[in-house]
Amino acid sequence: MAHSTGSDDSSCQGFSLTQQEISMASYEYNSSDNQFLYFSYLHDEDHHEYDDDEQTAYKRALKEFSQLPPPLGLKITMTPEMLQSTRTSQVAANNKVEKLKAVQFPMNMLKIGYFKIEAKYPYELVAKCYYARQKLMWEILHDGLKYKIEIHCQNISAIRAVIEENSHGILEIELDKVPSFFREIDPKPKKHTMWTISHDFTDGQASEYRRHYLQFPPGVLDQHYMKLLQSNNRLLELSRKTFPSSYSAYFNSHIDQGTTQFSFGHDLHAIACPYSLML
């Protein structure tokens, strides 16, 4: 199928030709396969070179393709809205992330500095992940009341997990800000927990010591840790870096100066003495 210049619009089948000679290579359409076997873009015989960037070239190619005479006599018009919709759909497909719900799961032990508490019964110690709100919480059930430590993910400066088959899962985090403390008020069965701000019930350890150490039953931490990293690119990057990120184990560097200087990898958990909740 060849086109020549002229004033008869019908003979051009919708083309608006310039004074330059323009030709188009023929293409074939196989109705049984409903597929194009071959086509080529409009080509200027003077062979002008284009210095377009990738986006401009992409738009030009789509425009030229839309001008090809379609097989069933239908005219394809690529509007800016269609182009934008195509790009938006592609971006959405590439960036699709599973919608994650808040979860809670039991832990065996929580250590912060010299403070240590172990679960004697299931769900006495619970870790909670609020993916949408980007928060972590350590919840403690003591004498029928709940206490919790609340951590904003943006305040995590280092994170590390040890996950091995048939072994306890270990999660360690390092903070650059003191977490928040809450206690339950007016507990009622089958009702949502009501919280109020509390003092630091870890004998002050969570207000001084930057590193938290959590131990979980085998197989419990695995999927939740992966989802946490999936929901937060910053934590994902931190998980690939050295833990801890700072020489100081304390929020107040002056505390370090008044104690024995330890190596970069020092962990006070090795000499931790259990503290009871200071309620």
N, C-alpha and C positions, 0 to 999 in steps of 0.2 A: 504494500500500500504506500504510494508516494504522493507527496503534496508539492504543489508549485505555487509560486507567488501569484497573486491576482486579486481582483476586487470582489469576486464572488465569494461571500462568506460561506454559502452552503457547500461550495466545493472544498472548503478548508475544514469542514466538520468541526466548527467551533474554535478554530485557531485564529488568532489575530497576528498576522505575520508582519514583520518589519520589511524594510527594503532589502535587507540582507538575505542571501540565499540560505534557507533553512531546510534541512532534510531530516527525515526520521527513518531509522532502520525499521524494516518490517518485523512484525511479530506474529506468532501463531497462537491460536487458542484451541485447546482440545476440549470440546464440550463433554466428552465422555469422562475425562478425568477431572474436569472443572478446574483446570490449573493453567496458568501461563507457562508455556514452554520456553519462551524467550521474549525479551523486550530490551530496548535500549533507550536511554534518555535522549531528549532533543539535543541536537548537536549543531553548533554554528560552524559552517564550513570555513569561515575565516579563522577558526580555531583560536578564539580569544582565551587567554590564560586567566584563571580566576585566583585571586589572592584571598578568598574568603576564609574566615575561621571555620571551625568545625560546625558550630551552631548555624551559621549562615549557609554553609554548604548543605546542611541537613534540610533546612527550610526550602532551599532552591530545588533540591532533588525531589522533595515531596510535591512541590508546585508543578514541576515538570511531569511527574508521574500522574498527577491528577488531570493533566491535559491530554494524556493518551486516550484515544477513543476506546471506551470499554466494550466488551464483547456483546452485550445484550442491548446496546443502544442506550445504556444508562450513563448519565454524566455524573462523575464524582467530583465534588467540590470540597476541598480540604479547607475548612474555615479555621481561623485562629483558635476558636473555642474547642474544635476537635483536636487540634494539635496540643493545646494545653491539657485537655482531658486525657489524651494518650500519655503525655509525660507524667501527669499526676498519678495516673493508674500504675505506671511503671515504678514510680518512686514509692508508692504505697506498698506495692508487692515486694520491693526490695527491702523495705524497712519494716515489714510486718513482724510484730513481736507478740508473742502469746500474752494475752491479758492475764496477769497473775493476781490471784486473790491472796488476802492476808492469811498467814498460816501460823500455827503454833505447834511445837513439838517438844517432848520432854528432854531434859538434860540430867546427867548424873551429878555434876559438880560444877560449882562456880568459884573461881579464885580471883581476887583482886588484891594485890599486895599481900599483906598478912591475913586478910580476911578470906575465909574458906567455909563453904557450906555444901553439904552433900545431901542428896535426896534419899530419904528413908522409904518413901512410898511413891508410887507413880504420880507424876504431875505435881509434886511438891515444888519442883523447879521446872520452869517452862521458859523456852525461848520463843519469841514472837517476831515475825517479819512482816512489816507493812510495806509492801513493794511500792504501792502508789504514793504513800506518804513519805517513803524513804526514811523509815525509822526501824530501829531494832529495840527490843525490850527484853529484859531479864525479869521474870516474875517469880516471886517467892511466896509460898503459902506457909504461914506460921501461926499456930494457935487459932486457926479458923479465919484469919485475916490475910489479905494479899498485900504484898509490897512489890514495887517494881522500880527498876532502873531504866530510864528511857534515853536512847542514844540517837541523835540525828546522823544519818549516813555521811553528811557533808563534814562532820567533825571527826570522822575516822581518817587517821593519817597512815595507817598500815594495817594489813590484814593477811592472815595466813591460816590455812587449814591442813590438817593431816588426816587423810581418809584412806584407810586400808581395809581390805576385805577381812571380815570376821574380827575386826578390832574396833575399839572405841574411836569415835570421831572426835577430833580436837579442833576447836576454833579459837584463834587468838586475834584480838584486835588491839590497836593502839589509838588513843584519842588525843586530839589537840585542845579539847575543851572538856570541862567537868560535866558529866551527864546530869540529868534531872532525876529527882527522887519523888515517889508518890506512895501513898498508902490508901487502902480501901476504907470507905466510911459507910456506915449503915448497911451492912451486907444483908441481902434478902435472897432466899432461894429462888432460882429461875428468873432472876432479874439481872439487868445489865449492871456491871460493876461500876460503882461511883467512886471517883478518885479525888484526893486532895493532895496538895503539895506537902512533902514530908522533909524532915531533916535527913542527913546521910546516916542510914541505919547500918552501914558497914564499919562502924567505929572510925569513920573518917577516911577509910582507905580508898574508896572510890572517888573521893574529892582530892586525893593526893597522888594516887598511883594511876598512871596512864594506861596500863596494859591489863586486859581482861583475858582470862583463860577459862574456857568452857569445855567440858567433857560430855559426850553424848553416847547413848547406847549404840552398839554396832549397827550400821545401815541407816541410822536416823538422819544424820547430818547431810549425807551425800546429795540428794536431789535438791534440798533447800539451799544449800550453799551454791550450787550451780545456778539456780534460779535467781539468787541474790546477785550474782555476778552478771547474769543475763539482763537483769533489770537496771543495772547501774554501770555504765561504761567506766566511770571513774574508779569504782571498786575493782573492776576487772583489771584495770591498769595497775592499781596498787597491789593486787594479788601476784603480779609478775615481778614485783620489786622486793628488795631486801626487807626482812622483818627482824628486829624493829627498825624504824626509820630514824630514830634519834638515840643518841647516847644516854640521854636523861630518861630515867624511868618515871620521873615525877613531873607534874605540871609546874611546880615551883622548883626551878633549877637550884635554888639555894639549899634545898633539902639534900640534893646530891653532894653539894660541897661540904656538908656537915657529916657525911657518911663515908664509909670506905669506898674508894673508887673501884668499880668493877669493869670488866671487859665489856665490849660492845654487845656481846651476846648474853650478858648476865640476866638471870631471871630469878627474882626473889622467891618464886614458888618452890624452889629447891629447899628453902629453909622456912617455909610458911608454917605458921602456928594457927590452928583453927580459932576463929573468933565467933562468938555468938552474936545474933542480931542485937544491935543497940536500939531498942524500941522505946 
